Amino acid sequence: MTQSMTKGQTEPAAEDTFLWLEDRTSKKALDWVHRQNEVTVGELQGDPSYQATFQTALDLMTAEDNIAVGAALNGHVYNFWQDKTNVLGLWRRTTVASYKTEKPEWETIIDFDVLSAKEGVKWVFSGASRLYPDFNRCLLSMSPDGGDASEMREFDIETKSFVEDGFRAPASKSGFGWLDKDTVIVSAAFEEAEKTQSGYPRVVKLWKRGTRLEDATPIFEAEKEDLAAGAALEFDDDRRYLILARTLNFFASHIFLRLPSGENRRLPLPDDMTDSAIFRDQLVFGVRSPWTTPDGVVCKPDALYSLDLARWVETGALGPVETLLEPAHRVSIAGIARTQDRLFINLMDNVRGKVVVCERNNGTWSLKPVALPENGNVGIAHAEHFGASVSFSFTDFLTPSSIVWSDDDGATLATVKSQPARFDASPFVSEQFEARSKDGTMIPYFVVRRSDQDGPVPTPLYGYGGFEVPLLPGYAGVRGRLWLEKGNAYVQANIRGGGEFGPNWHQAALKANRQNAFDDFAAVAQDVVKRGIATPAMLGIQGGSNGGLLTGVSLTQRPELFGAVIVEVPLLDMLRYTELPPGASWMAEYGDPSKPEDAKWLAAYSPYQHVSADAAYPPVLLTTSTADDRVHPGHARKMAARLQAAGHDKTLFFEETEGGHGGRGDRRPQAAQAAMKYVFLQRALSGTA
């Protein structure tokens, strides 16, 4: 593919000579990967500080006193656990009473190390759908390589065994849920005809026990160009709702209910409905853009509304729409969850968390705050749909994570789990500042540093800025021990494109407006330098996935601002990203490079096309995974190859040969990567690289 000259290039781009690196498993590509890995491992793992850094990271990641985060269901708390002994992990459970003790008595359901040794496959746990009402049967999903594609098998928790002649499906990106004990709802993505263009499920089927998967009955379909089709069975008191979704893209869906007659009736709500839940016959929902109801109510973003779903099912009439939660300045909705009798709303107020609990009595909503710690990241850890237990997480940059538990819908709270401190936080302070972006928008960011910092110090700046995903304060023992305790600082930017302030904050960096996110990041970098926290040579940047695109663009647009760049599991060739599955699923975020107008703005920033031999780039470390089936490893491979070919010999590349996009599975490779990144940053930002 040839491209015309774009800003930042010194001459028209030639034919892409590195297309062969997009072949994920070809011998030629993997030989190149192994050669690159050998150089990077020799450089970073050969550093005198590496072994101790790796051991510390591994010790912290596998510490036996890490919090066992769990969700209660029918008297038990379920948890997935990994440590040095249980490398691939245990799926286990304990009673609620035991969970609250200092040393719970865990019952192992599945030992994945034992299973993997028996079957010769490194199985990675991907979750389980349990059967109402006793929840002892489940549809267990597990990935053979740590990617998103998983195999499904029916499993009996009581007997701790796979069900003989039970439901079973090969590895794919399909989804599974129970309709009843003899019927499974399958969102199918096995054959090409069942997949969307992005490789996700296109057809929803009902699969009867004792029949072949191929003979399951289709009940719903999406279009080939849609993102996916999906289904879920929702329980609401004595009612059940089978919800079917035609997901058009990441931010728009058509929602249907399957009626007893077999009709799939579409809900007459806007495509960009969000934050939905069914509670007491009410459908609670939000919107990403203003929407006027048939009776004239204007629904606004960052608010919640409700309608009588049972009435709509019975009559087909939408009925009045009520306001549950009014919008407020710089307050956005982080999520909603329900117990049997309460609805909980997780809010972000200027990137700090809080939770409100809602009741509905006599047709009226009432709200009150849950008495949780303030000025930190508060989240809903679990809410028991068929009970009254709910738990909340609390953390900030300097406060270890804790779990606050309630057995009575949030009325009585008790801290039941607290992670021990992993570093001495007393010399440090967490501050929030704002930087003025190119268009005048004020961009908040957090700084963690020594309170007595005297002069600039090595500082990584972390960002994401996409898909309406917020970056929130969080405690990281590995970062504290391996970075902060050495006198370094850490910065986290809340740039546009994320979800920190709701849909408008996200949409301000959508598609043609993407440059806003990059300008925001550069503005934060400049403000950090202006405040004397770091110099450009001491300022590194780091980001993964969409954040890898952010750091890749920052490298090619503003290399003078940074002393080191880490680009993790990234998108980088934005003129071909839709050709690398499942890239087509992100067109609502970035645009479609096959359309000339979209290709124009994509070409203006696409990092791969903007590599210049004449630029003075800082040291770069690119990482990816062979098994990553979410963001193709070809992006990072090609970028590394092009940088090196352009003479930028301080470009390192490392590809993990196991684990998917999130690096699931064995903690040792994760600890090794973390250690290499800290070694890379310390060397580059301290001037010793």
C-alpha positions, 0 to 999 in steps of 0.5 A: 500500500502506498500513501501520499506524503503527510506532515512529519515525513520528508518524502512520500512513503514507499511500499510497506516493506514490513508487511510480512511481519503481520503474518503472526506465526510464519517462520520468517516473522517468528525468527525476526521476533526471536532475534529481537527478543535475544537483543532486548533480553541481553540488554535489559535482563543483562543489566546488573539491577535486573535480577533483583528487580524481577524477583521483587516484582514476582514476589509482590505479584504472587504474595500470599497476603495479596487481597483475594477479591471475591464475589458472593453468590448463594452463601459462597465467595468465589475467587480466582487465585495465583501465587508462586505455587499455583502458577496458572491459578486456582478457581476456589470458593469459601463461605461468606463467614470464612471469607471475612476472617484473616485466613479463610478456608478455601475449597478448590474447585479447579486447579488449572496447573493440575488440569494443564499438566493432565491435558498438556495445554496451559489453560487460562481461566476466562470465567464461568456462567453459573446456573440459577437457582443453586449455581452448582452447574456452570459453563466454564470458559478457558483459553488455551493460550491466554488470548480472548478465544476460549473453549467452553465445557460444562462443569459440576462444582459439587463434584468438581468434574466436567459433566460427561456428555455435557455442553462443550464447544471448541475455542472461539470468541463465542459467548455462552449463558444458561437459559435453563438447565437443558438450554444454553444461549450461544452467541456464536462465532465458530464458522465464518458465516457466524462471525462479524467482520471483526471476528465476533459473534453474529448469530445468537442460538439456543442449544438444547442438551443432547443435540449437536452444537451445529444444530442449535436453533438461531433466534437472532442475527446481527449484520456482518458489518456490526461489531457483534450480536449478544444475549443475556438472561436477566432476572428481576424478582419473579420475571425473566427477560431474555435481552438480545443486542445487535451491537453496531459499534463500541458506542451504539446498539439496538436492544431487543427483548425476546417475548414469550411469543418468540417475537424479538421486539426492539426497545424504542431507545436511542442507539447510544444508550448506556449504563443500563440495568433492570430493577423492580420492573424498571429499565434504568439507562443513560445516554451518550448524547441528548435524547428527547422522549416521546412525551418531551423529557430531555435525557442528558448525558451523565444522568440516569433515567428509568421506564416501566419495562414490564408495562412496555412488554405487556402493552408495547407502550413506552410510557413515561420516562423518569429522572433517577439521577441528574447530571452534575459538573465533572461528575460521571457514571462509572457503573451500576450494579444491583442486589435483590433490593437495592440499586448502586451507582458508582460515580466519579467526581473530578476523578474521585469515586463515590457510591450512592444507593437507590431504592424504589418504593411506591413508584418513587426513587430515593437516593442516598450516599454510601458512607465510604472513604473519600478522596480516593478511587471507590468502586463496586467490587461485587453486588449479589443479584439474588441477595443483600451482600455488596462490597466496595473497593477503596484505594489511591496512589499511596493507600493499599487496596481494601475491601469494604463489605456489607451484608445488608445492602450497604447499611452496615459496612466493615473493612474485611480485607486490606492489602499490606503496605508494599512500600513506605508511603510516608515520604510521598504525596499525591497531588492533582494539577491541571495543564492547559491544552492547545485549545485551552481545555484544562486537563487534570493529572495526578503526580506522585512524588516525594514531598521534599522533592528538590529538583527534577527526577526521573518520571514516567507519564502514563496515559490512555485517552480512548474508548470512554475508559477512565484512568483512576488513582490506584495503589501499585506495590510494584511501582512503589517498590521498584520506582518511587522508593528510588526517589523517582516520581510518577504522573498519570494524565486524564486526557480527553478520549477517556471516560473521566468526565463522561461521554462529552470528554470521550467524544472530544477526542473521537475520530477527526478530533483525535489530535486533541488527546495527543495535544492534551498529553503533550500539554501535561508533559510540558506542565510537568517540566514547567513545575520542575518535576522532571526535565524533558530528558528525565520524562518518560511516557508509557501506555498500552493498547490505545495508550500504545497508540498515544505514546507512538504518536507522541514519539513521532510528533513531539520526540523533544519532550521525552527522554524514553518511550514505552509502547505496549501492545499498541495500534500503530499502523492506522491506515491498515488497522482494520485489516488486522483482526479485530481492528474493524471493530474500532472504526467508531473510535478512530474512523475507517481508513477505506474512506478518503475523509477518514484516511486523511485524519488517520494519515495525519497522525498514524505513527507508522507512516511518520517515522523519520530518519532525520528525527532525534528520537529518545530510546524506545521499548515496544512490547507485544504478544504473539497470542494477542488476538485483540491488538495484532502484534504486527503493529509493534513488530512493523514499528520496531522494524521501521524505526531500526531501519531508519537508523534509530538504534536505541529501539528495543522490541520484546514479544511475549510468546504466551499470554494475550492482550492483557498478559493473562496466565503465568505471573513470571513472564509478567514480572519479567516484563515489568522488571525490564520496563523499570530497568529501561526507564531507570537507565534512559531517564537517569542518563545511563542507557 
